[in-house]
Amino acid sequence: MPIDTDAASRADVERYRGWLRSLAEGMNALFLLIDSNGVLVDGAAHSLLYKRICAGEMVSGASLQQILPHLSHILEQSLTICRHTGHPQRLNHIVDDHKGILFLKIQISRYQHNFYSVIISDDHQERSLSLQVETLAADQRQTIALLHEMDARYRTLFDALSEGVIFVARDGQILAANEAAAQILRTTVSDLLHRNIEAPAHFDVVDVSERPLPKQLWPMNITMQSGQPRQESVVGLVFTSVDSQKSIVWLAINSRPLWRSSDSVPYAVVVSFYDITLRKQLERELHHRAFHDPLTSLPNRSLFVDRLDTAIRQARRTGDIVAVFFLDLDRFKEINDEQGHDVGDKFLQAVAQRLLASLRDGDTVARFGGDEFTILLPTIQTAEDALRVAERVLEELQRPMVIQGISLTASASLGISLCPHDGNESSTLIRHADMAMYRVKAQGRNNCQFFREEINLATTRCLSRENVLSQEIAKGLLALRYRPHVLLATEQIVAWEAELYRPAKEDREEELISEASLEEGLAQQLFRHLVDQACHDFQRSLANRQPSESLVVRISQRHLLGATAVISVATALEQSGLPPERLEVDVTAMGSIQDPSALIEPLLQLHHLGVRLSLSSLATSSLPLEYLPNLPVSSMTLPEQLWRRSLEDRKTASLCQGLVALAERLGLSVNAAGVTSQSERTIAQERGCQRGHGPLWPLVARLPSKES
């Protein structure tokens, strides 16, 4: 029987040795614990057997030859075999001394690592014990055997479980624990068996929200007090390493009471638990994915609305103001088109970080989709507080960002709505902030604006009108008409400008359709329809046209940005077969452009298609003058209000003269718009204009032939 040299205290060791000596005397046996060299570590012996076979004292450090000189040879041989094979060695030996013959039974087996146990017993005594066992009744022997078998099965199962299992007595003492429990709790079985759960532990216990969990709420304590089992209770164990790093292990715990028939309360609780840390991590990741944008890791639309609803409910109790920002980046499409989607994605990530840096703790910024972001200020006192935050956000965005070695700047249009002034529901506040944002875009972008009720009314009318207009374009219910452009000197027609209009009906008058008041998507759809129909009309009448005549279509600077307009022109030319040199694209100024250089690329792309380009006005164009010498522009137009005012104002007259002189130096022809009479035709010609158009030369519904 091996001797436990790792006992926790000297008293335990002495108690164990006393038990071992009693066992040795009862069995007339000799027990030794030796190392691999046959040196004694500890031992116990029956006094009679000791006197007959031992020559030396059984003291720690003594060799087998000193203790058992007559048996040392066979013991060392068996020890060698046991050491090399790991198998226990059993042998019988006869000692014949002056007291008679002694039949010895010897067993050597590995205890642990490099220690071995040696049991030498008197075979006569063992045979006597066997005879005593055989005298027991058959049913008693069967009961004993069954108990041993059940205990072996229980031990095997208990130790083989992958779940941690501990038995806890009512006083908190741990009665039993398996190896899995020790591993999960980062300790040893021996340490657990000497612990009481009421004593301080080497970990902290938290609930699912990672708040400290009091001991009275631990599952095992609830079961002990109530007598009711607990199933799948989830708790976290927080371990702190030597370098103060914290890690958390999540456990699913089941606890069941153990009863004695005579007791009204459990005498113990069996607790089983297993590690669900990986499952919790996956659940947390899935939850994050469900409520966060995968690119920027910002909250998504669902989480934003949930937090906004919470802020509205709280504001009703406290009387605070809730502010909602709807923010749209002004130049993201160009960045995506020019630099590629990889740079575009990193740009959005950088914008997200800038927005986070601009806000207070407790505020929320979310990605609503594409290049749209929303911001929630849950507690502000005045509208000026929201305005200061909005200005800080816009200022932060305009600082340069370096993405893959490219310096980029961002600007944004930002609309603001306030609760309760602009609404008491999340959907209303978001919609109103969105409307205010679109008003900022229409007024030049890169600014912020509060929602006003007149915006709501105007937007409602605009949206209704745009829905009808989109359906009419799809159904082909809009018509084209053409405005002649003439040489002022001879009134010879040199171009036909295409206009899209809604024909008159009984309940409405004829209406010219202008893209100035339309949102970008519908404006692009309008231009695509206009250029496609006009190119087909002009190509069909090409045989009736003078070689000097061309087709003119207009597009605003704002809607020229990006590739959509260029693609529309290229597609119309290809499908109609119209020679590119017979098409002139007139770029009109409408609103300010945040980055005028963004206009250069689409203008050059149109020039590469072979079409002619003109500008409605150098004075109102967003293009800086230094760009003009390198642009492939052939003409410009003096706006009607400009040259007409020059008739009464000397400064305006000087401005017109300067613009005409600049155009001549650049090699551009100058057109006069809005000519209504022959006298105005003469004045425009005197101002230096070569071409003109206006009510003096009426519109036509169809392109006339040469004869007409």
C-alpha positions in Angstrom: 0.0 0.0 0.0 1.6 3.3 -1.0 2.3 5.9 1.6 1.0 9.4 0.8 4.0 11.6 1.3 2.0 14.6 0.1 -0.4 14.7 3.1 -1.5 18.3 3.9 -0.3 18.2 7.5 1.8 16.3 9.9 -1.2 15.2 11.9 -2.7 13.6 8.7 0.7 11.9 8.1 0.8 10.4 11.6 -2.8 9.3 11.4 -2.1 7.6 8.1 1.0 5.8 9.4 -0.9 4.7 12.5 -3.5 3.1 10.2 -0.8 1.5 8.1 0.9 0.0 11.2 -2.5 -1.4 12.3 -3.0 -2.9 8.9 0.5 -4.4 8.9 -0.1 -6.0 12.3 -3.5 -7.3 11.2 -2.1 -8.9 8.1 1.3 -9.8 9.5 2.8 -7.9 6.6 5.7 -5.6 5.8 5.0 -2.4 3.8 7.9 -0.4 2.1 8.0 2.6 -0.1 11.3 2.7 -2.0 12.8 4.8 -4.9 14.1 3.3 -8.1 17.5 2.6 -6.5 16.0 0.5 -3.7 16.5 3.2 -1.1 13.8 3.3 1.6 11.5 6.3 1.7 9.0 5.1 4.4 7.5 1.9 5.7 5.7 -0.1 8.4 5.9 -3.8 9.5 4.3 -6.4 11.8 6.6 -6.8 14.7 7.0 -10.6 14.5 7.6 -10.5 10.7 10.0 -7.7 11.1 12.1 -9.6 13.7 12.3 -12.7 11.5 13.3 -11.2 8.1 14.7 -7.7 8.8 18.3 -7.3 9.8 18.5 -3.5 9.9 16.3 -0.6 11.1 13.6 0.8 8.8 14.8 4.3 8.6 14.5 6.6 5.6 17.6 6.4 3.4 18.4 2.8 4.3 19.0 0.4 1.4 17.3 -3.0 0.8 20.6 -4.8 1.5 20.7 -3.1 4.9 17.1 -3.8 5.8 16.5 -7.2 4.1 19.9 -8.8 3.4 18.4 -12.2 2.7 15.8 -10.8 0.3 17.7 -7.9 -1.3 18.9 -9.9 -4.3 15.4 -11.1 -5.4 13.9 -7.7 -4.5 16.4 -5.8 -6.6 15.8 -8.2 -9.6 12.0 -7.7 -9.4 12.5 -4.0 -9.0 14.5 -3.8 -12.2 11.9 -5.7 -14.1 9.1 -3.6 -12.7 11.1 -0.4 -13.5 11.6 -1.4 -17.2 8.2 -3.0 -17.9 5.9 -1.0 -15.6 4.2 -4.3 -14.7 3.8 -5.3 -11.0 5.9 -8.3 -9.9 4.6 -11.0 -7.7 6.6 -13.9 -6.3 6.7 -16.4 -3.4 9.7 -17.0 -1.1 10.5 -19.5 1.6 12.5 -18.5 4.7 13.9 -21.4 6.8 15.3 -20.2 10.1 15.7 -21.5 13.6 12.0 -20.7 14.2 10.8 -22.8 11.3 9.7 -22.3 7.8 8.1 -19.0 6.7 6.1 -18.7 3.5 6.4 -15.2 2.2 4.3 -13.6 -0.5 6.0 -10.5 -2.2 4.5 -7.9 -4.5 6.4 -4.9 -6.1 4.5 -2.3 -8.1 5.0 1.3 -9.3 3.6 3.9 -7.0 4.1 7.0 -8.9 6.9 8.4 -11.1 10.1 6.8 -9.6 8.7 5.4 -6.4 7.7 1.7 -5.9 5.7 0.0 -3.2 6.8 -3.4 -1.7 4.4 -5.6 0.2 5.7 -8.7 2.0 3.1 -10.7 3.8 3.0 -14.0 5.7 1.2 -16.4 3.4 0.0 -18.4 6.5 -1.9 -15.3 7.7 -3.4 -14.5 4.3 -4.6 -18.1 4.0 -6.2 -17.7 7.4 -8.0 -14.5 6.3 -9.2 -16.2 3.1 -10.6 -19.0 5.2 -12.5 -16.5 7.3 -14.0 -14.9 4.1 -15.0 -18.3 2.8 -16.9 -18.9 6.0 -19.2 -16.0 5.3 -22.6 -16.8 3.9 -22.9 -16.9 0.2 -25.3 -13.9 0.1 -22.9 -11.8 2.2 -20.0 -12.6 -0.1 -22.2 -11.6 -3.0 -23.2 -8.4 -1.4 -19.6 -7.4 -0.7 -18.5 -8.3 -4.2 -21.4 -6.2 -5.6 -20.5 -3.2 -3.4 -16.9 -3.4 -4.6 -18.1 -3.6 -8.2 -20.5 -0.7 -7.9 -17.8 1.4 -6.2 -15.3 0.6 -9.0 -17.9 1.6 -11.6 -18.8 4.8 -9.8 -15.1 5.8 -9.5 -14.4 5.0 -13.2 -17.4 7.0 -14.4 -16.8 9.9 -12.0 -13.2 10.3 -13.0 -14.0 9.8 -16.7 -16.7 12.5 -17.0 -15.8 15.5 -19.2 -18.1 17.7 -17.1 -16.9 19.0 -13.8 -18.7 17.4 -10.8 -18.4 18.3 -7.2 -20.3 17.1 -4.1 -20.9 19.9 -1.6 -22.0 19.3 2.0 -24.5 21.5 3.8 -21.8 23.2 5.7 -20.1 24.1 2.4 -17.3 21.5 2.6 -16.5 19.9 -0.8 -16.8 16.1 -0.3 -15.7 14.9 -3.7 -14.5 16.3 -7.0 -13.3 14.9 -10.3 -10.4 15.8 -12.4 -12.6 17.7 -15.0 -13.8 20.0 -12.2 -10.3 20.7 -11.1 -9.2 21.6 -14.6 -12.2 23.9 -15.2 -11.6 25.7 -11.9 -7.9 25.9 -12.6 -6.8 24.0 -9.5 -6.2 20.4 -8.3 -8.5 17.7 -6.9 -6.5 17.7 -3.7 -6.9 21.4 -3.3 -10.7 21.2 -3.9 -11.2 18.5 -1.2 -9.7 20.8 1.4 -11.8 23.8 0.4 -15.1 25.2 1.7 -17.2 27.1 -0.8 -17.8 29.8 1.8 -14.0 30.5 2.0 -12.5 33.2 -0.4 -11.8 31.7 -3.9 -9.1 32.4 -6.4 -11.8 33.7 -8.9 -14.7 36.1 -8.9 -18.2 35.0 -9.8 -20.3 37.2 -12.2 -23.8 37.0 -13.8 -24.6 37.1 -17.5 -24.2 40.9 -17.4 -20.8 40.5 -15.9 -21.9 42.0 -12.6 -20.7 40.4 -9.3 -23.0 37.5 -8.3 -23.5 37.3 -4.5 -22.9 33.9 -2.9 -26.5 33.4 -1.9 -27.4 33.5 -5.5 -25.0 30.8 -6.6 -26.9 27.9 -8.1 -25.7 25.4 -5.5 -26.7 27.7 -2.6 -30.1 28.3 -4.1 -30.6 24.5 -4.4 -29.3 23.9 -0.8 -31.7 26.5 0.6 -34.8 25.7 -1.5 -34.3 22.0 -2.1 -35.1 22.6 -5.8 -32.8 21.6 -8.7 -31.4 24.3 -11.0 -30.9 23.6 -14.7 -28.5 25.4 -17.1 -27.7 28.4 -14.9 -25.1 30.5 -16.6 -22.4 32.2 -14.5 -18.9 33.5 -15.3 -15.7 32.9 -13.4 -13.2 35.8 -13.6 -9.6 34.7 -13.2 -6.8 37.2 -12.6 -3.3 36.3 -13.8 0.0 37.2 -12.1 0.3 40.2 -14.5 -3.2 41.4 -13.5 -4.7 40.3 -16.8 -8.3 39.2 -16.4 -10.0 36.4 -18.3 -13.5 35.0 -18.0 -14.7 31.4 -18.2 -18.5 30.9 -18.7 -20.1 27.9 -17.1 -23.5 26.2 -17.5 -24.3 24.8 -14.1 -26.8 22.1 -13.0 -27.4 21.5 -9.3 -29.4 18.8 -7.6 -30.1 18.2 -3.9 -29.2 14.9 -2.1 -31.6 13.8 0.6 -31.7 11.3 3.5 -35.0 9.8 4.2 -35.1 11.2 7.8 -34.1 14.8 6.9 -36.3 17.7 5.8 -33.4 19.6 4.1 -30.7 18.3 1.7 -27.6 17.0 3.3 -25.5 17.8 0.2 -25.8 19.1 -3.4 -24.2 17.5 -6.4 -23.1 20.2 -8.9 -22.2 19.5 -12.5 -20.9 22.2 -14.8 -19.2 22.5 -18.2 -17.3 25.3 -20.1 -19.5 27.3 -22.5 -17.0 30.1 -23.1 -16.8 29.4 -26.8 -20.5 29.3 -27.1 -20.8 32.6 -25.3 -18.2 34.1 -27.7 -20.1 32.9 -30.7 -23.4 34.2 -29.3 -21.8 37.6 -28.6 -20.4 37.7 -32.2 -23.7 36.8 -33.7 -25.4 39.4 -31.6 -22.8 42.0 -32.7 -23.3 41.0 -36.3 -27.1 41.3 -36.0 -26.9 44.9 -34.6 -23.7 46.3 -36.0 -22.5 47.3 -39.5 -19.8 44.7 -40.6 -17.6 47.3 -42.3 -17.4 50.1 -39.7 -18.5 48.1 -36.6 -20.9 51.0 -35.8 -24.5 50.2 -34.7 -26.8 49.5 -37.6 -30.3 50.8 -38.3 -32.0 48.4 -35.9 -29.8 49.1 -32.9 -30.0 52.9 -33.6 -33.8 52.9 -33.7 -33.8 50.8 -30.4 -31.6 53.3 -28.7 -33.6 56.2 -30.1 -36.8 54.7 -28.7 -35.2 54.3 -25.3 -34.0 57.9 -25.4 -37.5 59.2 -26.3 -39.1 57.3 -23.4 -36.5 58.6 -21.0 -36.9 62.2 -22.3 -40.6 62.0 -21.5 -39.8 61.4 -17.9 -36.9 63.9 -17.6 -38.0 66.7 -19.9 -34.7 66.6 -21.8 -34.4 67.2 -25.6 -33.3 64.4 -27.9 -31.5 65.3 -31.1 -31.3 63.2 -34.3 -28.7 63.9 -37.0 -29.0 62.5 -40.5 -25.7 62.8 -42.3 -24.8 62.0 -45.9 -21.3 62.3 -47.4 -21.1 64.7 -50.3 -18.3 63.1 -52.4 -18.3 59.5 -51.6 -19.4 58.3 -55.0 -16.6 60.1 -56.8 -14.1 58.6 -54.3 -15.5 55.1 -55.0 -15.4 55.7 -58.7 -11.9 57.3 -58.9 -10.0 55.4 -56.2 -11.8 52.0 -56.1 -14.0 50.3 -53.6 -11.1 49.2 -51.4 -10.2 52.9 -50.7 -13.9 53.7 -50.5 -14.4 51.1 -47.7 -11.4 52.4 -45.8 -12.6 55.9 -46.3 -16.0 55.0 -44.7 -14.1 53.4 -41.8 -12.1 56.5 -41.3 -15.2 58.6 -41.4 -16.8 56.4 -38.7 -13.8 57.0 -36.4 -14.0 60.7 -37.0 -17.7 60.7 -36.1 -17.0 58.7 -32.9 -14.3 61.2 -31.9 -16.6 64.1 -32.4 -19.3 62.8 -29.9 -19.7 62.6 -26.2 -19.9 59.5 -24.1 -23.5 58.2 -24.3 -24.1 59.5 -27.8 -24.6 57.0 -30.7 -23.4 57.1 -34.2 -24.8 54.5 -36.6 -24.3 53.6 -40.3 -27.7 53.7 -41.8 -26.6 52.4 -45.2 -24.2 53.3 -48.0 -22.6 56.7 -47.1 -25.4 57.7 -44.8 -24.9 58.0 -41.0 -27.2 58.8 -38.2 -26.3 60.3 -34.8 -28.3 60.3 -31.6 -27.8 62.9 -28.8 -30.0 61.4 -26.1 -29.8 64.3 -23.6 -29.3 68.0 -24.5 -30.8 71.1 -23.0 -31.2 73.4 -26.0 -31.1 73.4 -29.8 -27.8 75.3 -29.6 -26.2 72.2 -28.0 -27.1 70.2 -31.0 -25.9 72.8 -33.4 -22.5 73.0 -31.7 -22.1 69.2 -32.0 -23.1 69.3 -35.6 -20.6 72.0 -36.4 -17.9 70.0 -34.6 -18.8 66.9 -36.6 -18.6 68.8 -40.0 -15.3 70.4 -38.9 -13.8 67.1 -37.9 -14.8 65.4 -41.2 -13.0 68.1 -43.3 -9.6 67.4 -41.8 -7.5 65.4 -44.4 -7.5 61.6 -44.2 -4.6 59.6 -45.6 -6.0 56.4 -47.1 -3.4 54.1 -48.7 -1.1 57.0 -49.3 -3.9 59.2 -50.8 -5.0 62.4 -49.0 -8.8 62.6 -48.9 -11.2 65.1 -47.3 -14.8 64.5 -46.5 -17.7 66.9 -46.4 -21.2 66.1 -45.4 -24.8 67.4 -45.5 -26.4 67.2 -42.1 -30.0 67.5 -41.1 -31.2 67.8 -37.5 -34.6 67.0 -35.9 -35.5 67.5 -32.2 -37.8 65.6 -29.9 -40.4 66.6 -28.8 -40.4 69.7 -31.1 -40.3 67.8 -34.4 -41.9 64.5 -33.3 -42.3 61.9 -30.6 -41.6 58.8 -32.6 -38.3 57.4 -33.9 -39.5 57.0 -37.5 -40.8 60.7 -37.6 -37.6 62.1 -36.1 -35.4 60.1 -38.6 -37.6 61.1 -41.6 -37.6 64.8 -40.6 -33.8 64.8 -40.1 -33.5 63.2 -43.6 -35.7 65.9 -45.1 -33.5 68.6 -43.5 -30.4 66.9 -44.9 -31.8 67.0 -48.4 -32.6 70.7 -48.1 -28.9 71.2 -47.2 -27.9 69.3 -50.4 -30.2 71.5 -52.5 -28.7 74.6 -51.0 -25.1 73.7 -51.7 -24.1 70.9 -49.3 -21.4 70.8 -46.6 -23.6 72.4 -44.0 -26.2 71.6 -41.4 -29.8 72.7 -41.0 -32.7 72.1 -38.5 -35.9 70.6 -39.7 -38.8 73.1 -40.3 -42.4 72.3 -41.1 -42.3 74.1 -44.4 -39.6 71.6 -45.5 -42.1 68.8 -44.8 -44.8 70.4 -46.9 -42.4 71.1 -49.8 -40.9 67.7 -49.6 -44.3 66.0 -49.6 -45.3 68.0 -52.7 -42.0 67.3 -54.4 -42.1 63.6 -53.7 -45.6 63.3 -55.0 -44.7 65.2 -58.1 -41.5 63.1 -58.6 -43.4 59.8 -58.3 -45.8 60.9 -61.0 -42.9 62.2 -63.2 -41.0 58.9 -62.9 -44.1 57.0 -64.0 -44.7 59.4 -66.9 -41.1 58.9 -68.1 -41.4 55.1 -67.9 -44.7 55.2 -69.9 -43.4 57.7 -72.5 -45.9 60.3 -71.7 -43.4 63.2 -71.9 -42.7 64.9 -75.2 -39.7 66.7 -76.8 -39.6 70.2 -78.4 -36.8 72.0 -79.9 -35.5 75.6 -79.4 -33.5 77.1 -82.3 -30.1 78.7 -81.8 -29.3 81.2 -84.5 -26.4 83.3 -85.7 -27.3 86.8 -84.5 -25.8 88.4 -87.7 -27.8 86.4 -90.2 -30.5 84.6 -88.1 -29.3 81.3 -89.7 -30.2 78.3 -87.5 -27.0 76.5 -86.3 -28.4 74.3 -83.5 -31.5 72.9 -82.0 -31.8 72.7 -78.2 -33.9 69.7 -77.0 -36.3 70.4 -74.1 -38.5 67.8 -72.3 -42.0 68.9 -71.4 -45.4 67.6 -70.2 -48.1 68.2 -72.8 -51.2 70.2 -71.8 -54.4 68.4 -70.7 -57.8 69.5 -69.7 -56.8 69.8 -66.1 -53.4 71.3 -66.5 -51.2 73.5 -68.7 -48.2 72.6 -70.6 -45.1 72.3 -68.3 -41.4 72.4 -69.0 -39.6 69.7 -67.1 -36.4 71.0 -65.4 -34.0 68.9 -63.4 -33.2 71.8 -61.1 -35.7 70.8 -58.4 -35.3 67.0 -58.8 -33.3 64.6 -56.7 -30.2 63.1 -58.3 -31.6 59.7 -59.3 -34.7 61.2 -61.1 -32.6 63.9 -62.7 -30.3 61.3 -64.2 -33.3 59.3 -65.4 -34.7 62.5 -67.0 -31.4 63.3 -68.8 -31.1 59.7 -70.0 -34.5 59.9 -71.5 -33.9 63.4 -73.0 -30.6 62.6 -74.7 -31.8 59.2 -76.0 -34.9 60.6 -77.6 -33.2 63.7 -79.0 -30.4 61.8 -80.6 -32.8 59.4 -82.3 -34.9 62.3 -83.5 -31.9 64.3 -84.8 -30.4 61.2 -86.5 -33.7 60.5 -88.3 -33.8 64.1 -89.6 -30.1 64.3 -90.4 -30.7 64.2 -94.1 -32.7 67.4 -93.8 -30.1 69.2 -91.7 -27.4 71.6 -92.8 -23.8 70.4 -92.0 -23.5 73.3 -89.6 -26.5 72.3 -87.5 -26.1 70.4 -84.3 -28.2 69.1 -81.4 -27.9 70.7 -78.0 -28.8 69.0 -74.7 -28.4 70.5 -71.3 -27.2 69.0 -68.0 -26.4 70.6 -64.7 -23.0 70.6 -63.1 -24.4 68.7 -60.1 -25.8 65.8 -62.2 -22.7 65.7 -64.4 -20.6 64.4 -61.5 -19.9 60.7 -61.7 -20.1 58.4 -64.7 -23.9 58.1 -65.1 -24.3 61.2 -67.4 -21.3 60.2 -69.6 -22.6 56.7 -70.0 -26.1 58.0 -71.0 -24.5 60.2 -73.7 -22.3 57.3 -75.0 -25.2 54.9 -75.1 -27.5 57.4 -76.9 -24.9 58.0 -79.6 -24.2 54.4 -80.1 -27.9 53.3 -80.3 -29.0 56.2 -82.5 -26.0 56.3 -84.8 -25.7 60.1 -84.5 -22.1 61.3 -85.3 -20.7 62.6 -82.0 -19.6 65.9 -83.6 -23.3 66.8 -84.2 -24.0 66.7 -80.5 -23.3 69.6 -78.1 -23.6 69.2 -74.3 -24.3 72.5 -72.5 -23.3 72.4 -68.8 -25.4 74.7 -66.7 -24.6 76.0 -63.2 -26.9 74.9 -60.4 -25.8 75.2 -56.8 -22.2 75.1 -55.6 -19.8 72.2 -56.1 -17.7 71.2 -53.1 -14.8 70.1 -55.2 -14.9 71.8 -58.6 -12.0 69.6 -59.9 -14.4 66.7 -59.8 -16.1 68.2 -63.0 -12.9 68.0 -65.0 -13.0 64.2 -65.5 -16.5 63.9 -66.9 -15.9 66.9 -69.2 -12.8 65.2 -70.6 -14.7 61.9 -71.0 -17.4 63.7 -73.0 -14.7 65.3 -75.1 -13.1 61.9 -75.8 -16.5 60.8 -77.1 -16.2 63.5 -79.7 -19.1 65.7 -78.6 -18.8 69.5 -78.3 -19.0 71.2 -74.9 -20.3 74.6 -73.8 -20.8 76.4 -70.5 -23.9 78.3 -69.7 -21.8 81.0 -68.0 -18.3 81.6 -66.9 -19.5 83.9 -64.2 -21.7 81.4 -62.5 -19.8 78.2 -63.3 -18.2 76.4 -60.3 -15.0 75.8 -62.4 -12.1 78.0 -61.3 -10.8 80.2 -64.1 -7.4 78.6 -64.1 -9.0 75.3 -65.3 -10.6 76.9 -68.4 -7.5 77.1 -70.8 -7.1 73.4 -70.6 -10.8 72.4 -71.0 -12.2 71.4 -74.4 -15.0 73.9 -74.3 -16.2 75.6 -77.5 -18.7 78.2 -76.3 -20.3 79.9 -73.4 -23.7 81.6 -72.8 -24.3 85.0 -71.2 -27.3 84.5 -68.9 -30.4 86.6 -69.8 -30.5 88.4 -66.5 -26.9 89.4 -66.8 -26.8 91.0 -70.3 -30.3 92.5 -69.9 -29.2 94.2 -66.6 -26.2 95.5 -68.4 -28.5 97.8 -70.3 -29.2 99.8 -67.1 -26.1 99.2 -64.9 -22.6 100.3 -66.0 -20.8 97.9 -63.7 -22.8 95.0 -65.1 -22.1 96.2 -68.6 -18.4 96.2 -67.7 -18.7 92.7 -66.4 -20.4 91.5 -69.6 -17.7 93.2 -71.7 -15.0 91.5 -69.5 -16.6 88.1 -69.9 -16.9 88.4 -73.6 -13.3 89.6 -73.9 -12.2 86.6 -71.8 -14.2 84.2 -73.9 -12.6 85.6 -77.1 -9.1 85.3 -75.6 -9.9 81.6 -74.9 -11.3 81.1 -78.4 -14.9 80.6 -77.2 -18.0 81.8 -79.0 -20.5 83.7 -76.9 -24.3 83.0 -76.9 -27.0 85.3 -75.7 -30.0 83.7 -73.9 -33.5 85.0 -73.7 -33.6 87.3 -76.8 -37.2 88.5 -77.2 -37.1 91.1 -80.0 -35.0 92.3 -82.9 -33.8 95.3 -80.9 -32.5 92.9 -78.2 -30.9 90.8 -81.0 -29.0 93.9 -82.1 -27.9 94.8 -78.6 -26.7 91.3 -77.9 -24.7 91.4 -81.1 -23.2 94.7 -80.0 -22.2 93.2 -76.7 -20.1 90.7 -78.6 -22.4 87.7 -78.8 -22.2 85.6 -82.0 -25.2 83.3 -81.3 -28.5 83.7 -79.5 -31.8 82.0 -78.7 -35.0 83.0 -77.0 -38.7 83.8 -77.6 -37.8 85.7 -80.8 -37.4 82.3 -82.5 -40.3 80.1 -81.5 -40.1 76.5 -80.3 -41.0 73.7 -82.7 -42.5 70.3 -81.7 -40.8 68.6 -84.6 -37.5 69.2 -86.3 -38.3 70.9 -89.6 -37.0 69.7 -93.0 -34.8 71.9 -95.3 -37.8 72.9 -97.4 -39.8 74.0 -94.3 
